[in-house]
Amino acid sequence: MIPERDASRHPCFNKAASGHCGRVHLPVAPKCNIRCNYCDRKHDCVNESRPGVSSAVLTPPQALAYMRQVLEREPRITVAGIAGPGDPMANWAETHHTLRLLKEHYPHLLFCLSTNGLALPDHVDELAEVGATHVTVTINAVDPAVGAEIYGWVRDGKLILRGRDAAALLIGRQLESVRRLKDRGITVKINTILIPGKNDHHIGQVAATVAALGADIHNIIPMFPTANTPFEDIPEPGKEQVEAARRASVVHLPQMTHCRRCRADAVGLLCSDMSGELSETLRACSRIVPGAGENRPYVAVASREGMLINLHLGEAWAFHIYGKNDEGVFLVEERAAPEPGGGPRRWEELARTLKDCRAILCSAYGETPAKILMDRGIMVHGCAGLVEDGVEEAFGTGGLTSLKSRRQGLSGACRCGGGSGEGCG
C-alpha cells in the first residue's frame, strides 16, 4: 500500500517535521539563466554547505537510481527536491523528466524545487500535473533599482539583459510565478538573500509584495561571502541584521528560521546532513550509463567534420553513429536527420531514427527537443571536445562531466579533494 502524501512532512516548510522527516536534493540542473553577484557555482568542497554546489550532476535515470539508494540508507526521506546546482527551470527537460520518473516510482514522496523564477511561469501547469507540492522562489528585490545592484545579467532565451532592464524582467517573472503557483494550489516559500548595503533596507517591501500574492512563508538567508564573486568583500550579515530583517518581514509572512543553506546535493535530515557520507554514492550513480541495459548499443554525435562535437542539435543534418567493442569505439554509419521544420514532429521522428542510441552528444540543444528525446529514452548531452573522447565517456560513465566543464569554461581548485558537478576536481 502506497503511503499517503502528507504536505506537512516537508522539513523546510514545517519546522516541527525537521527532526524526523528528511529531504534529498537531486542535482540534475547544471545550467543557470541569471548571474547573481554573490554566487559562484564553480567550486565545490565536500566540507562546505551552500547553495549552488554539488559533487556531481546526474541525468534523470541516474537520479532515479540514486533516489533508490538514498531511501535504502535513510528511509525517513519524505521529500525529493531539485535545487540546482543551476536553476531547475533553465534545465526544464531534465527537471521534468526527473519529476515524471519520481512520480512513477515514488508517488508517496513530496516533490519540490527551488528556482529564481525567470523561466517558471510557462511551466507551472506542468509542475502541478507532475505532482509538485512545494516551490521555493528566490526573490531578492521587488524594485528594479535594488535588483540592478544584485544581478550581473539575466538571460531570457537568447536575449541577455543587464542593469535595471534585467532586474525588471526577472522581478516581473518572479511575481507572476508566485501568483500562478498559488492559483494551482502549490505551497510557495520565498527565499531572500540578505545582502548588507544592497537589500537589507528592502526586506519589508519584498515580504509585503509576495504576501499580497499569496506566498506562504519567508526564508531570509544571510549572504555567504564567496571568493571570486563581485560581493566577495561584503561581510556576512550578523545575527542582529538577520533578526532586524525578520522583524520587518514577519508582519507580512511567517518566517522560516531553521534553514541550513543546503547544497544542491543535500540529503538526510536538516539537523543531520548526509551529503558528505553519500558523496561517493552520488558520484557512482553519475557514472551509470543510461540505456546500457536496453537495446541501445549506439551513441549519436552531432559533428561538422566527425572530429569535434561542434553542432547544435537543431543544426545537425546528419548524426555520426558510434558503437563500442573490446577494441574501442568505432564509427558505425552516418545517419540522416529529419528535415528542419515541423515543430515537435521533427523531434519525434528523430527519436524514431535514433531509437537504437542511448545518447546524443551535441554542442547545445533546445528545451523542446531534449524533452521529447529524453521522454523516449535518449539522453541529450550538451558538451564539446573530441568526438572519440565524448563517445568513450558516454559508453564508460554516462556523465561527460569533463567535456561539459571544458565547454563552460569552469575552473576552481578544491583543496579538500571534493569533486564538483561544475568541473572542479
N, C-alpha and C positions, 0 to 999 in steps of 0.2 A: 504493500500500500504506500502510495506517494504521500509524504508529509504535506500538510497544508502550508502554503506560503504565508508567513506572518510578517507584515511590514514593520512591526515593532522590533524585529530581531536584527535590525541594521545597527551595528555598534557605533557608527559615526553620527547617525541621526538620533539615536536614543542612548544616552549615556548609561542608563540602567542596564542595557544589554551588553555593554562593552566588556564586562568581566567574564562573560560566558558565551558570547557569540563572536565569531571571527570573520575575517574577510580575506580575500585573495585578490590582488591586482594582476591581471593578465596583460603583460607588455606586448601588445600586438600592433601598436600605433606609433611608429617611429617619426613620422613626418609632422611638422608643425606649420601653421599658416600665419603666425604672428611672431614678432620679436619683442619679448619683454626685456626691459633693461636690467632686470635682476636675475635673469635666467641663463644658465649655461648647462646644456644637456650633453656636452662632450666628455665630461669627466665623471667617472664612477669609482667610488671606493666602497667596498662591502661594509666598511665601518661608518659610513655616512648615510644619514637619513634625511632626505629632502626630495621634494617632487622633481620629476624630470630625469631621474637616473634609474637605470636598470642594468643588471648584469648580463642580460641577453634580450633579444627580441624574438618573439615567437610568431609563426604563422597560425592561422586558426586551427588546423588539425593538430599542430604541436601544442597549442593552448589547451585543447581538449585532453590530450594525453597528460599534460602537466596537472590539469584540474583533477584527473583521476588519482594521481599520485599524492596530491595535496590532501585530498579528502581521506585517503588511507592513513596519512600521517596525522592529520588534525581534523577529526570528524565534527568538531564544533564550528567549522566554517559554515556560515549561513548566507554569505554574500559573495558573489563574483562580480568584480568591477573592472573597468578599463580606464586607466588614468595615464596613458602615455606609453613610452616616455615623451611622445609628442602630444598631438591632440587627436582624440578618437574620431572627431568628425572630419579631420583632414586626412583620415585613413578610413573612410566610411566603408569601403568594400571589405576590408579586413575586420573592422569593428562589427559590421552587420553579420558577416559570415560567422564570426565567433559567437555572437549572441544567439544566432539560429542554432548552432551546434549545442550550446549550453541548454537552450530551451528543449531541444530534442532529448538530451541525455540526462540533464539535471534540472527538471522543471520545478523542483521544490526550492531551489535557491532563489534568492533575490538578485536581480540584475541591476547594476548601476554603472554610471560613467561620470567622469569629470572632464569638463570642456571649457574652453574660452568662449564658446557660444557663437563664433563668427559663422561657422557653416552649419549650425544646429537647426535653424528654422525649417529648412527644407526636409529634415528627416524626423521631425517629431512624431508624425503619424506612424512611421515605420518602427520607431522605438517603442511606441505604445503597442503596436501589433506583435512585436517580438517579446514583449513582456517586461520591459524595463520599468522598474518601480520607483527608482530614485535617480535624480540627476543633480550634479553639482555644477554650477556655472560660476567661474571666477570673474568677478566684476570689481575692478579696482577704482573705477571712476564712473560717474554719470554726467560729467561735464567735460566736453572735448578739450577744454583748455587744460584741465588736470590730466586727462588721459594722454595728451600730446607729450607730457613730460615722462610718461611711464613706458610708452610703446615706441620702439625704434621704427617699425614698419608693420604693415598689415597687408597680406596677400589674399586677394579675392579672385580666385581663378588665376588668370594671367596678369591681372592688374595689381601693381604694388603701390600702396599709398603710404605717405608719411605725414607726421605732424597732426594738425587738427583734423584734416580730412580722414586720416587713418583712424583716429580715435572716434570721430563722429560715426563712421561706418560701423566700427566694432561695437560701440555702445548701443547703437540702434538695433543691431542684430541680437545683442545680448538681452535687451529688454523685450524684444519680440519673442525671443526664445522662452523667457520666463512666462510670458502671457500664454503662449501656445502649450507649454508643458502643463500649466495649471488647467487649461481648458481640457486636457486629456487625462486629468486626474493623477498626474505624476507628482510625487513629492520633490520639492526643489530646495536645495541648500545653496546659499550664496557664499562663496569664498572671497574674501577681500584681503589682499596682501597689504599689511600696514607698513608704509614707507615713510620714515621721518623726513619732513621737509617737502614731501611730494603730495601725499593724500591724507596725512594724519588729521588735517582740519576738515576733511571732506566725508568722513565716515558716516556721520548722521544723515547727510543728504543721500548717500548710497542706500542706507538702510530704509529711509523713508520711501525712496523711489521704488525699490524692489518689493517692499511690503505692500505698497498700493497695487502691485500686480499679482499679489497672492503668494509670494515666496514664504517658505515655512520656517526657515532657520538661518542664522547668520554666523559664519565662522570667520573671525578676524585672526589672521595668521601673521605674526611678526616676520618681516622680511629676513631672510638668511643671506648675509653678505657673501657673495660668491666671486672668487677671483676671475679675472678676465671678462668682467661684465661692466657696463657703464656705471652701475651702482655699487661696485665693489668697495668703495670708500665710505659708503653710508653705513653708520653703525646700526647694529641690530636694535630694534626698539626694546626698551626696558619694560619691566613689569608695570610700572606706573603708566607708561604710554599706552600699553595694551589695555589696561583697566579703564583708562580715560576713553579710549575708542569704544570699548564695550558699553560704557555708560551712555555714550552718545547713540549707540545702536539699539540698546535693549528697550528703549521706549517705543521702538517700532517692531522689533522682532526678538524671539527667543534666541539665546546665544549658545553656540557650541563652545565648550571650554576645555574639552579633553582631546583636541586634535594633536596628532603625533607628527605632522608634516611628513606624511608617508611617501616612500619611494614608489616608483611605477611598478615595482615587483614586490611590494609589501605582501606579507602573508602571515596569518596567525591572529591571535588576539591583539588588540591595541596595546595592552599592557605587557605583552609577551610576543614580540615580533619574531618570526622565524625566517626572515628573508636571507639572513646570513647562513643559517643552518641548511636552508633548502636551495642555496645558490647553485650548488653542483647539480642538483636535480633539475633546476631550471635550465642550466647550460646543456645538460644531457638531452633534455626534451628539445632544445633548439637545434640539436643535431639529428633528430628524427627526420627521415626523408619522406615527405608526404607522397602518397601514391605508390610507395615501394612495395606494398603488399597487394596491390591491384594489378590489373593487366595494363600497366602503363610503363613500358620499358624505355621510353624515349624522353628527351628534353628538347624543346624547340628554342631557337635563338633568332632574335631579330638583329641582323648584321648587314652592313652595306657590302662588305667585301669578304666576309667569312673569317676575318681575323679578330675583329673587335666587336664587343657588344655596344653598338652605337646607333641603333634605330629606335625611335619611339614606336610603341605598339601600333599606333594608328598609321604610321608611315610605312610599315613593312609591307612590301609587295609579295614577299615570299619568306619562308622560315627555313633555316638550316636545321635539320633533324639529326640529333646525335643519340647514339647508343653507347653502351659500355660493356666490355668483356674483360677477361683476365689480362689482356694485353693493354688495356686502357680505353679511352674514349675514341669513338670513330664516327665519321660522317656517314649517315645512312642515305640521305637524299635531300634535295631541296624541294619544298612543298609550297605550292602557290597559295597565297592568302586570298580571301574573298575580295571582290571588287569594293572600293570605297563607296560609302553611301548606304542607305537602307536602315540607319539607326541601329537599334538593338538586334535586328535580324542579322546584321553583319557579324556580330559577335557570337550569336547563337550558331551561325554557320561555321565560324572559326572553331568554336568548341567541338563541333562535329568533325571538322577537318583534322583537329589535333587530339582526338579522343584517346589516342594511344600515348599521349605525352603527359607526364606528371607535372611539368612546369614549363613556363615560358620565361626566358631571360630577355629583357629589353632595357633600353636606356631610361624610359619613363612610360607611364600609362595613365589612362583616364579612369575615373571612378566607375562609370557605367560598364565598360568592357571588363574591367577587373572583377566587378561583382558578378557579372554573368558567367565568366570563365571559372571563378572560384566556386560558384554555386554548382558547377558541373565537374568539380574535382580537379581543375587545372590551376595550380598556384602561379601567380604572376609576380615576378621579382624585377624591380627596378634597380639596375646596377650598371657597372661599367668595368672595363678591363678586357683582358684577352678571353676570347671565346673558350679556349681549351681550359683555362683556369676556372671560368664560371661553370662550365659543364661538369668538370671534376668535382667542384664543390657542391653542385646541385645533386649529383649522384652520391656524394660522400657524406654531406651533412644536412643539406636542405636549407641552410641558413644564409649563406652568401654574405655573412657579416663583413668580411674584409673588403669585398668588392663594393658593397653599399657604402662603407666608410670612405673608400677612395673616391667614389663619386661625389659624396657630400663634402669632402674636404675637411673631415673631422680630425681632431687631434686631441692630445691631452695625456698627461702622464699620471698614472695612479701608483703611488708609492707603496700601496698596501697589497698589491698583487691582484686586485679585483679586475674582472673583465668589464666590458661595457656593451650595452646594447647599441651604443652610438659610436663605437670604434676604438675606445680606449683599451689598451691592454694587448 
